């Protein structure tokens, strides 16, 4: 996902910051608990449109 960049003149990380970084390592989808997120209804899903159909100028989409 990301990495830590240390720049010249930056103070060293504290032990607490290092511990927090270790606790927040990226997880796979299998390790994430999604049970608190409600499922979308068929009505909600039917309102979805591809981004290029919602934009006024579809040529500005990064591909």
Beta strands, then each sheet from edge to edge (+ up, - down):
end
